[in-house]
Amino acid sequence: MPVRRLIVNADDFGLTLGVNQAIAEGHSRGIITSSTLMANGRAFDNAVRFAHDLPNLSVGCHAVLVDGAPVARPEQVRCLLAPVGKEVLPFEPIRSGSVRAVAATAGGKRRFYDGFGQVAMLSLRGKLNKAQIANEVAAQIEKIQHAGIQVSHVDAHKHLHMLPDVAEGIMAGAHETGVRKIRNPFVPLRPIVMAQVMRRPRLWPRYSEVTLLRSYYHGFKSRLKHYGMTTPDGSFGVVVTGALDMDMFKVVMGCVPDGTWEFVCHPGYVDEELSHVRTRLRDSREKELKVLTSPDAKQILADHKIELISYGELAAND
């Protein structure tokens, strides 16, 4: 009998105290089953404490390769670092017990490039080094593991692993550290969702981007096989990030096919700390939390016979 399963994953765990609190609430009284933790997030330690208090929340690594500072030593990740003097300051410096990591210093720490577009251009020009990406991803995963968390899966901040060489590096780093599950970032282009997106002009650029990037999907599947990685059938929520409301949630859930899928979300509370972070997602985070903790969301899932699971429950044959 066909079954529909859904992983609801909250990104940006560790970004701020308000984001951490929202993710914890979204899990304890809502539909969030999994989350991915930023090893270089300013609220990393607070997120770790939440993770230890929430044993049923599957916690993965939200690999940050843009808009932040590296965990690995700079000489190990040169291809990812912006030129000296370029201001990229969304995260505080971090410290790590990882053997790969370098202790942060006050000022002068090299930073990643700013945003998806710059790294995409490096990728197109063949300037990314897959081994260096693997170094950084492994360092980030190890930092989380050394904090006593069993890392259930990995994904990439800004969905950067849609790019082939980034996907290769992330899978290599994950494989090295014993992580065998990864987000499938590619979006099912369902007609009914497209119709809803067309009514919201501010979503058009994102829809165009993910449509263009679908050309990398078959290469992504080949890399999964090479590294022995397990992934859901695809992700919902990527296109509607920043615009999720209950009406859109109901439409998206009505489009979930048979199989195992992921719904990507970004809940949070807007506080002073968030104002110092480079992100386009602010007020939308509280709106998402309201949807994710609403009894209506649970009823919509029940109406469509969608079973909630976590990444920890994702099996190789799902």
N, C-alpha and C positions, 0 to 999 in steps of 0.2 A: 504494500500500500504506500503510495507516495506520501512523503513527509516534508513539511517545511520547518526548518530550524533557523533561528536567528541569534547571532551574537550581537549584543549591544555594547560597543566599545567606546569608552570616553577617552579621548586624547588629552594630552597636556597635563597629566598628573605630575605634580611637582612644579608647575609654572608659578603659582602664587598660593597663598594660604586660602584665599577665597575659592579658587578653582579646586583645590584639594577638598575643601569642605563640601562643595557642591557635588563632586564625584562620590564622596562617601554617602551623602544623602541620596543621591540618585541610585546608589546600589542598595542601601538599607531600606529605603521606602519606595523605590521605583523599579525600573526595568533594566538598569545597567548591570551587566554581568561581568564585564572585563574592563580593563583600563591599561593604558600604556604610559610608563613613567619616564620623565625626562631626567637622565642622569646628571645633566648640567643645569637643571632648573634651580632657581633661587630658593624654592620651598621643597627641595628634595628630602631633607631630613624629616620634615613634617609629613610628607607623603609616605615615607617609610613607616612612620608610626601608625598612620591610618591603615596601611596595608597589613601590618601585623595584627591590627584589631579587627580586620575584615577577612577572615580566612576563606570565605566563599567568593571573594573577588579575585579573579584571575588577573595577575599583574604581569605585563610584558614591558618591553623596552621601546620607548618612542625615540627612535634614533634621530638625533638632531645633528644635521650636517649643514644647516644654514641658520643664520640669525642667532648665533650663540658662540660660545668658546669651546675649544676641544677638550676632551678628557685625556686623550693620548698626548704624548709629547709632540710639540710642533714639528720637529723634524720627521716624525712618522706620518704626518698628514698634510704635507706642504701643498698638495694640489687643491685642498679645500679652503685654504686660508686666504683671506683678502689681503691686498697689498698693505704694507705698513703705513699707518696713518689714516687708513680708512675707518670711519667711525661706525661700528656695528655693536651696539650696547644694549640689547634687550634683556640679557641675563647677567646676574652677578657671577664673578669668578667662583669656582668650586674647588673642593679638595676631594681626593679619592684615595682609598686604600689599594686600588688596582696597581699591579706591578707595571702596567703600561702608562699610568697616569703621572702627570707632573703637578706638583702642588701649585695652586694659584698664587699669584703675587698681586700686590696692590698696584694696579696700573701696568700698562705696557704689554698686557697679554694679547697674543695674536687672536684674531676672531675669524669666524667663517664669513663667506660671502653673504650678501643681503638678498634673500629671497630665491624663489624657484627659478626665475628667469635667468639670473646670472649663472647658476649652475647648469641650467639647460644649455646655455650657449657654450660653456666649457665642454659639456658632453658632446655637442655637435662638432666642436673643433678637435675632439680627441685629446683633450687636456686633462681628463680625469684619470687617476691611477687607481685601479680596482683594489690593489693590495693595500694602498693607503686608506681607502674607504673601509676595507675590512679591519684594519688596525683600529680605526676610531670606533667602529660599531662594536668590536670585541671589547674595547676598553669601557665603553658605556655599559654593555651588558655585565661585564665583570664587576663594575662598581655597584650595580644593583644586586648582583648575586652576593657580593661581599657584605651587603647590608642585611643579609639573611632572607632574601626574597627569592623564591623559585621562579625564574623568569619563564613564563608560559609561551610567549610569542614575541614577535618583533614587527614594527611597522616604521614608517619614516615620517618625520615632521614635514608638512606641506606635501605629503604623498610623493616625495622625491624618488621613491623606488619605482615609479612608472618609467623612469629613464633606464635604459638597458645596463649601462656600466655601473650605475648606482645600485640597481637590483642585484647585479653580480657581486659587488662588494659587500652589500648587506647580507646576502645569503652566505657568503664565505665567512664573514665575521660571526654570524649566528651559528653556523655549523661548527666552527672552531670552539665555541663556548657551550655547545650542547643544546642549543635552541633549535627546534625543528619545525616551528609553526610561524607563519608569516601572513600578514594581510595580503589579500588579493585586491590591489587598489583600483582595478578596472571596473567601470560602472556599466551595468546593464542598461542599454538605451531603450527603455520601454516607452511606447508611444504615448501612454496616458501621462507619464511623468513629463515627457517632452511638452505635451500640451499645457501642463501646469507651469512649466518653466517659461514657455513663450508668453505667458501672461505677466511675468515678472522680469522686466528688462534688465534689472541689475544682476540677474543670474545668467544672462546670455553669454558673457565672456567666459565664465567658468564652464558652461555647457560646451562651448566651442573648444576650449582647451582639452577637456577630457575626451571629447569626440576625436580630436586630432591624435591624442596620445594612445588611443586604442590600437593604433597600428603596431604598438610594441607588445601587444598581449600574447601573441604566439611565442615570441622569444622569452617572455616571462615564464610561460608554461614549460618551456624546454629547460630553463634554469632550475625550476622547481624539481624536475626529475633528476637533473644532474646532482643537486645537493641533497636530495632526499627530503625535501620540505613538504609540509602539509599546509593547505590553505583553504579557506572557504571558496565557494563558487564565484564570488564577486562581492562588491561593496555597494550599499545604498547609503545615501546621506552626503556623499561627497559634493554633488552638484548643489544641493540645497543648504550647504553650510552657511550659516549666517542669516538664513531666511526661514528656519523651521518654525512652524506653528502647528496646532492640532489638525487643521485642515490638510496641510501638506503631509503630515505624518500619516494621516488616514489614507491619503492618495498613494503614498509610497508603499505602505503596508499592503494595500490592495494589489500592488504589482509584484510582490515577492513570489517567485515561482517555487516549484518543488526543489528541494536541495537544501544546502546549508549556506547561509549568507551572513554578511556583517552589516550592521548599521553603525555608521561612524557619527559620533556626536562630540560636542564641545561645551559641556555645561560649566557654569562658574558663577561666582558673585563678583559684581563690579565694585571694586574697592580702590583705595589709594595705591596699593601695590600694583594693581593691574594697569593703572595709568602710566606706569614707568616701563611697561613692556611693549615692545614693537609687535602689535597684532591688530588686525582689522576687526577681530571679534571682541566686542565689549558688551553692549546691552543685549545682544543676541544670546549670550551665554545664560543669562537669567531666564530668558524666554524658553530656551531649550530645557533648562532644568524644570521649569513648570510643566512642560509637555512630558518629560521623562518620568516625573513623579505623580502624574495625574492618574486617577483611577480609569479615566477614559482611555488612556494608552493601553492599559492592561486589557480592557474590554475589547479594543480594536484588535489586539493580538488574538484574543480568544475567538472573536468573530471570524477571523481569517484562518483559524486553526494553526497558528504559528507557535511553535515551541521555543521557548528561550533556553539557550545553552551558553556556556562560557568557552573561552579558548582552552581552558583546562579540560573540557569535555569533548573537544573536537578530536575525532579519531581520524586515522589515516585514510579510512575508506569512506568518510562522509562525503 
